[in-house]
Every structure is written in C-alpha cells, then in structure tokens.
Amino acid sequence: MHVAFFLLLAASLARFLLRHPWDGAAGWVVALSAALAGLYVLGPGAAAPASRRGRVWLAAVVAVWLVLVVVAPSFALCAVPLLYTGLRLLPPRAALVLVALLTLFVVVALQKLADSGVDPMLLVAPPAAAAIATAVFVHAQRQADRQRALIADLLRTRRELAATERREGTLAERQRLSMEIHDTLAQGLSSQRMLLQAAERTWDADPEAARRHVGTAASIAEHNLAEARRFVHDLAPADLAASGGDLAEALRALAAREANGALRVRFHAEGEGGALPDRVASALLRIAQGALANVREHAGATTAAVTLTRLGDQVVLDVADDGRGFDPSAGPSVGGPGGGPAAGASGVRGHGLPAMRARVAALGGTLTVESAPGEGTVLSASIPVPSEE
C-alpha cells in the first residue's frame, strides 16, 4: 500500500509537470507534493484504531491531499491508499464518512480532467470502485476478527485442557501413592504391630520367642523403609529391584518372607515367556503383597499358595488360602467371617480389594475372587501382555 501511494503521487506529479509549463502554480504543487510525501513517511504505521496520534496524522494527510487535488486534479487517484488507511485507522462510521468525502473529490477532479463535458462513466466508476473496495476491506476485517476470536477460543480451550490434565495427573498420583502406601507401609506396619503384640505377650514366658518376633518386626521395618524410598521416587518395588526385574523370583522372595510358624506360603510358576513389562510386574507383585497380608491378618489360614502362570498373551496371578472364607456377595469385612485375600476391602481399612481392582483395570485386566464360608478363598488377577514382535 505504501509503494502504491508513492507511485501514484510521483505519476500524478509527473503528469502535472508535463501538461503544465512551470509557473507559480507548479511551485505550489511541487511543495504540496513534498509535504504530502513527508507527512506520509512520518505516519504511525500500523497504529491502533483508538490511537489519537494516528487520527491526527490521517487528518493532516487528507487535508494536504484535498488542497493538492483542488490545485491539481491529477492527484485524485492518490485517494485509493488513503481510503484503505482511513478504513484501518478510523471507527466504522467515521471511516465511511471519509470514504464518501474522498470519493466525492475524486469524481469532481476526474470531471475536471475530462476533455468533453460530463462523463457518465467517471460519475459512476469511482463510487462503484470505492464501494467494492470498502466492502472487501470490511469483509476481510470481519473474517480477521472471527479468526482472532477462534484463535482466542482455541488458546483458552488448550489452557483449560492443560489444567484438566494437571488435575487428572494429580488425582492419578494421589491414587498411586494411596495404593502404594496400602500395599507396602500399611501392611508392614500392621504386621509389625501384630509381631510386637505377640512379643509383649510372650516376653516373660518365652523370651526367645519374643526376641524372634521383635527381630522379624525389625526386618519388616527395614523392608518397608526401602519400599518407601522407592515409591517416593516412583521406582520398582524393592523385591522386584532385588531380583533384577524377575517377577517369579520377587514372588518367591515374598512368599519366603511372609511364611512363619502359623502360616506356610508356597510359590509355584508355570509357563514360559520373556520378561514382563515393568508396570505389569510391579502391579502383580503389589497385588500379591496385599493379598498375602490380608491372608495373614484376617483369614486364619495355615497354608497359602501363590501361583504365577504365563498363558501366551496373558499372565495370571492366583493367591489361594485354606482360611475361613466368606460370602463374596455379602461383602467381606475386617475381622468378620471372611478373611482371605479380599479381606480388608471394606470395613475399617476399606482399600484392599478396590486398590487391586484399580491396578488390574489400569492394565486392561480382570480380577476375580472366589470364596465360601469355611472353604478358603482364591483371588485371581489376569493381565494381558503384548506379544513380542
């Protein structure tokens, strides 16, 4: 637009000087042309519509141009860039008034330049061209406004989505910590409490047994400390890290640690396959920890069996006990006639079974519990494992 203005200004000045010999009027025309060019160069550029400086500048440019057109009608076509500048800098109504004024002066100037009287074409063409130019500019402005509004909506939506994702991430992390604490620290603290209570009861009658209970409680406390440090840093469970990521070895170590004089725990692995993904191995180990802790605390069982089975594209973990059992449809409760791996899913603790289900569901698997009063309990967790290409 700036280049077009200066080209039109130079062409109009050249036309005037070629058609009119140098006289007093020519000096004024050259001076006014220089003043108009200087004012245009000093313009505010992309000034905002509300800028008072932009409006004052435009008024000065239009005033000089009007005087120049009165003296030399050849400068009428310089109105085209001024028309777009006015539309850009002024409010809609003021811009339309300016367009009408510029168009009127162009029509009058072109009629003066016509060789033979009034030319109907020169009466109709400038207003039509001005109307088309104004319509195109207004349409483009509206499109630009809609685009800016759309971009603002997209940015706002993206910010809201980011905030939602942050909230979901916070909730997921809270759930992770809740399950980790339940399956490690809470279970370990419960075991320590039971061992220390047993040591207190036998301290006088059987000091050797009491010392064994205290030693076992200290061992559990050390293991829980390692677990706490690892899940704070979102690392693998301690047993899994110690076994080099081998879930079978980690479950074997867990079974050996959970076995005591009153409860025998056996472990058995079936099937073959490569190493399990870290998330799957960690989830199954945590489920086994929670299940065995509930067997020890609530089932009144003498034997528990942990079985890990690889079945092609899925892995299955079974934890069975010969304890009191319960009616799954009635819902187990802590200390009630249920026990088994699912005990603790409701009642005082109320987090065991839901935590297990959440772990399995997050990996696309299923968790089932089979039990009956007096017939023990079997918990089975099945998780799909992607096949290796």
C-alpha positions as CSV (number, residue, x, y, z in Angstrom):
1,M,0.0,0.0,0.0
2,H,2.8,2.4,0.8
3,V,4.6,1.7,-2.5
4,A,1.3,2.2,-4.4
5,F,0.8,5.6,-2.7
6,F,4.3,6.9,-3.6
7,L,4.0,5.6,-7.2
8,L,0.6,7.3,-7.7
9,L,2.0,10.5,-6.1
10,A,5.0,10.5,-8.4
11,A,2.9,9.7,-11.5
12,S,0.5,12.5,-10.7
13,L,3.3,15.0,-10.2
14,A,4.9,14.0,-13.5
15,R,1.6,14.3,-15.4
16,F,1.0,17.7,-14.0
17,L,4.5,19.0,-14.8
18,L,4.3,17.5,-18.3
19,R,1.0,19.1,-19.1
20,H,1.6,22.5,-17.4
21,P,4.6,24.8,-18.0
22,W,6.5,25.8,-14.9
23,D,4.7,28.8,-13.4
24,G,3.6,29.9,-10.0
25,A,1.0,27.1,-9.6
26,A,3.7,24.4,-10.3
27,G,5.8,25.6,-7.4
28,W,2.8,25.1,-5.1
29,V,2.1,21.7,-6.5
30,V,5.7,20.5,-6.0
31,A,5.7,21.9,-2.4
32,L,2.4,20.3,-1.6
33,S,3.5,17.0,-3.1
34,A,6.7,17.1,-1.0
35,A,4.7,18.0,2.1
36,L,2.2,15.1,1.5
37,A,5.1,12.6,0.9
38,G,6.8,13.8,4.1
39,L,3.6,13.5,6.2
40,Y,3.0,10.0,4.8
41,V,6.6,8.9,5.7
42,L,6.1,10.3,9.3
43,G,2.9,8.3,9.7
44,P,2.2,6.0,12.7
45,G,2.3,2.8,10.5
46,A,0.2,0.1,12.0
47,A,-1.4,2.4,14.6
48,A,-4.3,1.1,16.6
49,P,-7.8,2.4,15.7
50,A,-8.0,4.1,19.1
51,S,-4.7,5.9,18.6
52,R,-5.2,9.7,18.8
53,R,-1.9,10.2,17.0
54,G,-3.0,8.1,14.1
55,R,-6.2,10.1,13.6
56,V,-4.4,13.4,13.8
57,W,-1.9,12.2,11.3
58,L,-4.6,11.0,8.9
59,A,-6.5,14.2,9.2
60,A,-3.3,16.2,8.2
61,V,-2.6,13.9,5.2
62,V,-6.2,14.1,4.0
63,A,-6.2,17.9,4.4
64,V,-3.0,18.3,2.3
65,W,-4.3,15.9,-0.3
66,L,-7.6,17.9,-0.6
67,V,-5.7,21.1,-1.1
68,L,-3.5,19.4,-3.7
69,V,-6.5,18.0,-5.6
70,V,-8.1,21.4,-5.7
71,V,-4.9,22.9,-7.2
72,A,-4.1,19.9,-9.4
73,P,-6.9,17.3,-10.1
74,S,-4.3,14.8,-11.4
75,F,-3.6,13.8,-7.7
76,A,-7.1,12.5,-7.3
77,L,-6.1,8.8,-7.7
78,C,-3.8,9.1,-4.7
79,A,-7.1,8.7,-2.7
80,V,-7.0,4.9,-3.1
81,P,-4.2,4.2,-0.5
82,L,-5.7,6.9,1.7
83,L,-9.1,5.2,1.6
84,Y,-7.6,1.9,3.0
85,T,-5.6,3.8,5.5
86,G,-8.8,5.5,6.8
87,L,-10.7,2.2,6.9
88,R,-7.8,0.8,9.0
89,L,-7.4,3.7,11.5
90,L,-10.9,5.0,12.0
91,P,-14.1,3.6,13.6
92,P,-16.6,2.2,11.0
93,R,-18.9,5.3,10.8
94,A,-16.0,7.8,10.6
95,A,-14.3,5.6,8.0
96,L,-17.4,5.6,5.8
97,V,-17.7,9.4,6.0
98,L,-14.0,9.7,5.0
99,V,-14.6,7.2,2.1
100,A,-17.6,9.3,0.9
101,L,-15.5,12.6,1.1
102,L,-12.6,11.1,-0.8
103,T,-14.9,9.6,-3.5
104,L,-16.6,13.0,-4.0
105,F,-13.4,14.8,-4.5
106,V,-12.2,12.1,-6.9
107,V,-15.4,12.4,-9.0
108,V,-15.1,16.2,-9.1
109,A,-11.4,16.0,-10.0
110,L,-11.9,13.4,-12.8
111,Q,-14.7,15.5,-14.3
112,K,-12.3,18.5,-14.4
113,L,-9.8,16.3,-16.3
114,A,-12.4,15.1,-18.8
115,D,-12.0,16.7,-22.2
116,S,-15.6,16.8,-23.1
117,G,-18.2,17.9,-20.5
118,V,-19.7,15.5,-18.0
119,D,-18.6,11.9,-18.4
120,P,-21.2,9.4,-17.0
121,M,-18.5,6.8,-16.7
122,L,-16.4,9.0,-14.4
123,L,-19.5,9.7,-12.3
124,V,-20.3,6.0,-11.7
125,A,-16.9,4.3,-11.7
126,P,-15.3,6.0,-8.7
127,P,-18.2,5.4,-6.3
128,A,-18.6,1.8,-7.5
129,A,-14.9,1.2,-7.1
130,A,-14.9,2.8,-3.6
131,A,-18.0,0.7,-2.6
132,I,-16.3,-2.5,-3.8
133,A,-13.0,-1.7,-2.0
134,T,-14.9,-0.8,1.2
135,A,-16.9,-4.0,1.1
136,V,-13.9,-6.1,0.5
137,F,-12.0,-4.4,3.3
138,V,-14.9,-4.7,5.8
139,H,-15.4,-8.4,4.9
140,A,-11.7,-9.1,5.4
141,Q,-11.8,-7.3,8.7
142,R,-14.7,-9.3,9.9
143,Q,-13.0,-12.5,8.8
144,A,-9.9,-11.4,10.7
145,D,-11.9,-10.7,13.8
146,R,-13.6,-14.1,13.6
147,Q,-10.3,-15.7,13.2
148,R,-8.8,-13.9,16.2
149,A,-11.8,-14.9,18.2
150,L,-11.4,-18.5,17.1
151,I,-7.7,-18.5,18.0
152,A,-8.6,-17.0,21.4
153,D,-11.1,-19.8,21.9
154,L,-8.6,-22.4,20.9
155,L,-6.0,-20.9,23.3
156,R,-8.5,-20.8,26.1
157,T,-9.6,-24.4,25.4
158,R,-6.0,-25.5,25.4
159,R,-5.3,-23.8,28.7
160,E,-8.4,-25.5,30.2
161,L,-7.4,-28.8,28.8
162,A,-3.9,-28.4,30.2
163,A,-5.4,-27.5,33.6
164,T,-7.7,-30.6,33.4
165,E,-4.8,-32.8,32.5
166,R,-2.8,-31.4,35.5
167,R,-5.8,-32.1,37.8
168,E,-6.1,-35.7,36.4
169,G,-2.4,-36.2,36.8
170,T,-2.6,-35.0,40.4
171,L,-5.5,-37.4,41.2
172,A,-3.7,-40.3,39.5
173,E,-0.6,-39.6,41.5
174,R,-2.7,-39.5,44.7
175,Q,-4.3,-42.8,43.8
176,R,-0.8,-44.3,43.1
177,L,0.5,-43.2,46.4
178,S,-2.6,-44.4,48.2
179,M,-2.3,-47.9,46.7
180,E,1.5,-48.0,47.3
181,I,1.1,-46.9,51.0
182,H,-1.7,-49.5,51.4
183,D,0.2,-52.4,49.8
184,T,3.5,-51.6,51.5
185,L,3.7,-49.3,54.5
186,A,0.2,-50.0,55.9
187,Q,0.6,-53.8,55.5
188,G,4.1,-53.7,57.0
189,L,3.0,-51.6,60.0
190,S,0.1,-53.9,60.6
191,S,2.5,-56.9,60.6
192,Q,4.9,-55.1,63.0
193,R,2.0,-54.3,65.3
194,M,1.0,-58.0,65.4
195,L,4.5,-59.2,66.0
196,L,5.2,-56.7,68.7
197,Q,1.9,-57.6,70.5
198,A,2.9,-61.2,70.3
199,A,6.3,-60.4,71.7
200,E,4.8,-58.4,74.6
201,R,2.5,-61.4,75.4
202,T,5.4,-63.9,75.5
203,W,8.1,-61.6,76.9
204,D,8.1,-63.2,80.3
205,A,7.0,-66.7,79.5
206,D,9.2,-67.3,76.4
207,P,11.9,-64.6,76.0
208,E,13.4,-66.4,73.0
209,A,10.2,-66.4,71.0
210,A,9.6,-62.7,72.0
211,R,13.1,-61.8,70.6
212,R,12.3,-63.7,67.4
213,H,9.1,-61.6,67.0
214,V,11.0,-58.4,67.6
215,G,13.7,-59.4,65.1
216,T,11.0,-60.2,62.5
217,A,9.3,-56.8,63.1
218,A,12.7,-55.1,62.7
219,S,13.3,-56.9,59.4
220,I,9.8,-55.8,58.1
221,A,10.5,-52.2,59.2
222,E,13.8,-52.3,57.2
223,H,12.0,-53.7,54.1
224,N,9.2,-51.0,54.5
225,L,11.9,-48.3,54.6
226,A,13.3,-49.5,51.3
227,E,9.8,-49.6,49.8
228,A,9.0,-46.1,51.0
229,R,12.2,-44.7,49.4
230,R,11.5,-46.5,46.1
231,F,7.8,-45.5,45.6
232,V,8.6,-41.9,46.6
233,H,10.9,-41.9,43.6
234,D,8.5,-43.9,41.5
235,L,10.8,-46.8,41.2
236,A,10.1,-50.6,41.1
237,P,9.2,-52.4,44.3
238,A,12.2,-53.4,46.4
239,D,11.7,-57.2,45.8
240,L,11.4,-56.6,42.1
241,A,14.6,-54.5,42.0
242,A,16.5,-57.0,44.1
243,S,15.5,-59.8,41.6
244,G,16.6,-57.8,38.6
245,G,13.1,-57.4,37.3
246,D,12.3,-61.1,37.5
247,L,8.7,-61.3,38.9
248,A,8.9,-65.0,39.7
249,E,12.0,-64.5,41.9
250,A,10.4,-61.5,43.5
251,L,7.2,-63.5,44.3
252,R,9.4,-66.4,45.7
253,A,11.2,-64.0,48.0
254,L,7.8,-62.5,49.1
255,A,6.4,-66.0,49.9
256,A,9.5,-66.8,51.9
257,R,9.2,-63.6,53.9
258,E,5.5,-64.0,54.6
259,A,5.8,-67.6,55.8
260,N,6.0,-68.0,59.6
261,G,5.3,-70.7,62.1
262,A,1.5,-70.3,61.8
263,L,1.3,-69.8,58.0
264,R,3.1,-71.7,55.3
265,V,3.3,-70.0,51.9
266,R,4.2,-71.8,48.7
267,F,5.1,-70.4,45.4
268,H,4.8,-72.0,42.0
269,A,5.4,-70.7,38.5
270,E,4.0,-72.2,35.3
271,G,4.6,-71.5,31.6
272,E,7.4,-69.7,29.9
273,G,7.8,-66.3,28.3
274,G,10.0,-63.3,28.2
275,A,10.3,-60.6,30.9
276,L,7.1,-58.9,31.8
277,P,6.7,-55.1,31.3
278,D,7.7,-53.2,34.4
279,R,4.2,-51.9,35.0
280,V,2.7,-55.4,34.9
281,A,5.3,-56.9,37.1
282,S,5.0,-54.2,39.7
283,A,1.2,-54.4,39.7
284,L,1.2,-58.2,40.2
285,L,3.8,-58.0,43.0
286,R,1.8,-55.3,44.8
287,I,-1.4,-57.4,44.4
288,A,0.4,-60.5,45.9
289,Q,1.7,-58.4,48.8
290,G,-1.8,-57.1,49.6
291,A,-3.4,-60.5,49.3
292,L,-0.9,-62.3,51.5
293,A,-1.1,-59.5,54.1
294,N,-4.8,-60.0,54.3
295,V,-4.4,-63.8,54.5
296,R,-2.1,-63.4,57.4
297,E,-4.2,-60.9,59.3
298,H,-7.8,-62.0,58.6
299,A,-8.1,-65.4,57.1
300,G,-7.0,-67.6,59.9
301,A,-5.3,-69.8,57.3
302,T,-2.5,-72.3,57.8
303,T,-1.5,-72.5,54.1
304,A,-1.4,-70.1,51.2
305,A,-0.3,-70.7,47.7
306,V,0.9,-68.1,45.2
307,T,0.9,-69.2,41.5
308,L,2.2,-67.3,38.5
309,T,1.1,-68.6,35.1
310,R,2.0,-67.4,31.7
311,L,-0.6,-68.2,29.1
312,G,0.5,-66.9,25.8
313,D,-0.6,-63.3,25.6
314,Q,-1.6,-63.0,29.3
315,V,-0.2,-63.6,32.7
316,V,-2.3,-64.8,35.7
317,L,-1.6,-64.5,39.4
318,D,-3.5,-66.7,41.8
319,V,-3.4,-66.4,45.6
320,A,-5.3,-69.2,47.4
321,D,-5.7,-69.9,51.1
322,D,-7.4,-72.5,53.3
323,G,-8.8,-70.0,55.7
324,R,-12.3,-69.2,57.0
325,G,-13.5,-68.0,53.6
326,F,-16.5,-65.7,53.2
327,D,-19.5,-64.9,51.1
328,P,-18.3,-62.5,48.3
329,S,-21.9,-61.4,47.6
330,A,-22.2,-60.2,51.2
331,G,-19.0,-58.1,51.1
332,P,-16.1,-59.0,53.3
333,S,-15.3,-57.0,56.4
334,V,-12.2,-56.8,58.6
335,G,-12.3,-59.2,61.4
336,G,-15.5,-60.7,60.2
337,P,-16.2,-64.2,58.9
338,G,-14.5,-63.7,55.6
339,G,-10.8,-63.0,55.6
340,G,-8.9,-64.3,52.7
341,P,-7.2,-62.2,50.1
342,A,-10.1,-59.9,49.7
343,A,-10.4,-59.1,53.4
344,G,-10.0,-55.5,54.1
345,A,-11.8,-54.4,51.0
346,S,-14.5,-52.8,53.2
347,G,-14.9,-52.0,56.9
348,V,-12.2,-50.2,58.7
349,R,-9.4,-50.4,56.1
350,G,-11.7,-50.4,53.0
351,H,-8.9,-50.1,50.4
352,G,-7.5,-53.6,49.7
353,L,-9.8,-55.0,47.0
354,P,-10.6,-51.7,45.3
355,A,-6.8,-51.0,45.1
356,M,-6.2,-54.3,43.5
357,R,-9.1,-53.8,41.0
358,A,-7.7,-50.4,40.1
359,R,-4.3,-51.8,39.4
360,V,-5.6,-54.5,37.2
361,A,-8.1,-52.3,35.4
362,A,-5.4,-49.8,34.6
363,L,-3.6,-52.5,32.7
364,G,-6.7,-53.8,30.9
365,G,-7.0,-56.9,33.1
366,T,-9.6,-58.6,35.3
367,L,-9.7,-59.5,39.0
368,T,-11.9,-62.3,40.4
369,V,-12.5,-63.5,43.9
370,E,-13.9,-67.0,44.7
371,S,-14.8,-67.9,48.2
372,A,-17.3,-69.6,50.5
373,P,-17.6,-69.7,54.3
374,G,-15.3,-72.4,55.6
375,E,-13.8,-73.2,52.2
376,G,-11.0,-70.7,51.9
377,T,-10.5,-68.0,49.2
378,V,-8.9,-67.8,45.8
379,L,-8.0,-64.4,44.3
380,S,-7.1,-64.4,40.6
381,A,-5.7,-61.4,38.6
382,S,-5.3,-61.8,34.9
383,I,-3.5,-59.1,32.8
384,P,-2.9,-59.2,29.0
385,V,0.7,-59.0,27.9
386,P,1.5,-57.6,24.4
387,S,3.1,-60.2,22.2
388,E,6.7,-59.7,21.2
389,E,7.3,-59.0,17.6
